[in-house]
Amino acid sequence: MPRECLRDLNRWLKAVRVKGAIIGGVATALLGTARATHDVDLLIVIEDDEWGDVVEPAKRFGFEFRAPDGMEFARQSRVLLMQHRSSRVEVDVILGQLDFERDVIARSKKIKVEGILVPVATPEDLIILKAVPRRPNDFADIYGLLEQHPKLDLQRVRKISGDFAALLECPEIVEDLERVLSQFLRKRKK
């Protein structure tokens, strides 16, 4: 991860007085098992009428939309698709709104990456964020996080994942998570 992108992300967030947390593949690689990823996922929570106040200063810190209709795309998806000009790193700014997303940011920990302190979601919160979409690479990421952090608060992980499963009417979220947890716990007992 280019140092300048992380530095400029921190400077941008500080300038607009917004807290955030790195999630996704970069966070998983920092806390779990190294894996290839080509973008940075940043979670922030701001009011809908503040989007312009946050996006406009981004240009001063080297961030621009990856497509000309960036704000329209954000209105539909709640994701700002940005790119750091000098490093060419793509940055997906997720515009959260859930209490859980606020908690992810509040619980995040600062980790030093290439000499820069960046806020990264906790392993528990990353597992929850990976359990909901249920993609194959997410299960591998969950397993890697479990291997690197064997003393996690699995009660929190199960509770919140279960809440999402109920809300989304998708019991497979819990079933798949339990399958990965069982594999990990069996291996750990050996």
Buried (B, 14 or more C-beta within 10 A) or exposed (E): BBEBBBBBBBBBBEEBEBBBBBBBBBBBBBBBEEEEBEBBBBBBBBEEEEBEEBBEBBEEBBBEBBEEEBEEBBEEEBBBBBBBBEBEBBBBBBBBEEEBBBBBBEBBEEBEBEEBEBBBBBBBBBBBBBBBEBEEEBBBBBBBBBEBBEEBBBEBBBEBBBBBBEEEEBEEBBEBBEEBBEBBEEEEEE
